[in-house]
Amino acid sequence: MELMGHIENIHQNSRKLYGAPRVTEAMKNLGLPVSRSTVSRWMSEAGLAAKTKRRFRVVTTDSNHKLPLAANILDRQFSPAEPGAVLASDITYIATMEGWLYLAITLDLFSRRVVGWSLDSTMEEKLVLNAITMALGRTDMRVGNSPF
């Protein structure tokens, strides 16, 4: 019972973050030799478990707004007759060692090629505008001058 009291105390003092491996290590540091499997079993019987971090989820869509919705002028016609006639953009996010980066791309639906892109650490409208501006500045998308 004394060892169980130590287990509960260590678990509580860790703000319930420690699981059996860390509790076992802390007990050994206190001079209490006990195996990890024993600590694991006792913690399980007492209903003690380490809190786990919730996985971070990036939210890129906010459908709860009062802004007007754009008209569907494309009407699922994804095969334009000429380059540069129809552009499509999308945003995704990339996990890096320095944090999340947001990538906006603009596709020419005629060639299915990326014709504009933008990368930023924040997801603001300038991200998409930069990708579209890059696409509109390309001369190889104009009719009669297309390498596609």
N, C-alpha and C positions, 0 to 999 in steps of 0.2 A: 504493500500500500504506500510505503514511503517513496518507492521508485515512481509509482503512478503519480504521486503528488509532485515530484520533480518534473515529470513529463508534462503535466498540466501547467505547471508554473512556467516552464521554458516556452511552451506553446503560447501561453497568454502574453508573456513578456515580448514575444516576437510579433505581437499584434496579429496572431494566428497565421503568420506567413510561413512558419517553419513546418515542414513535413518530417517524416521519420528520419531521413538521413541527417538533416541538420539538428534535430532534437538529439539524436544519438551522439553526434559530434559534441554538442554542448554538454551532454551528460558525461562524456569521457573527459572533457576539459574540467569538469567538476570532480573528477576522480571516481566516477561511478561507472564501472565497467558493465556494459550491457550491449547486447547485439542489436543490430538494426531490425532484424526480423521480430524480435521481442518488442521493441518500441513500436514497430508498425502494427503488430497485433493488438497491443494495449491501446494505442491511439484509435484504432478501428473500433474496438469494443467500447471505448469511451465516446465515440462519435467525434473525435478530433481529426480535422483534416486541414491541410494548408490551403489558404485562399489562393486561387489562381488568378492571374491577370486576365482581364477580358481582352480579347484580340481587338486591336485598333482597326477600325473600319472607316475608310475614306468614303464620304458621301459626295457624289457628284451630281445627283439629281434632286431638285427640290420641286416637287409637284404641287406643294401647298402654297400657291401664290395667287395674287389677284391680277397678274399681268395678262395682257391679251395673248392668245395663242396665235401663232403664225398660220396663215392659210396653207393648205397642202397643194401647192401649185405643181409639184412634181408628179403627183398622182401615181406613184410607183412606176413611172417610166424611166428606167435606169439605163437605157441604151440610147444616148443622144447621137445625132447624126454627125456632129463635128466636134473637134477639140475645143475645150473652154466653154461649151454651151451650158453644161451643168456641172457645178462643183458641189461637193458634199464635205462636211466637216464633222469631226468627232473629237472628244476629249477622253483621255485615259490617264491613269496615275501609275507611277513607277516608284517602288520602294528603293531607296539608295542608302548608303551608310550615313549620309548626312541628313536624311529625312525624305519626305515625299516630294516628288517632282510631278508636275502636271504637263502632259504633252497634248497639244492640239495639232491635228493634221487636217489638210485640205486635199481631197482627191478630185482629179478630173475623171468624171464617170465615163468619158469616151475612151480613154486609155487605161483607166484603172490605176494610174500612177499617182504617187504623192507629189503634189506640185507646190505645196506650202506646208510649213510646220513651225511650231513655236514651243519652247520649253520654258517653264517658270516654276518658282517655288510656291506661287499662289495661283488660285483658280479665279481669275478675274476676267472681265470681258476683253481686256487687252490681249490676253492669251490667244483667243480665237481671232481677234482682229488682226494680230500680227501674222498668223498663219494665212488668213485670207488675203492680206495685203501682199505677202510674198507670192502667193499664187497668181494674183492679178497682175503683178509686175513681170511675170515671165512672158517672154516673147515667143517661146516655142509652142504655146497653146493657141496662138492665133491661127485662124483658117488660112491655108495656103502656105504656112510656114511651119507646119507641124512635122516633127521627126517621128511621130507615132505612126 
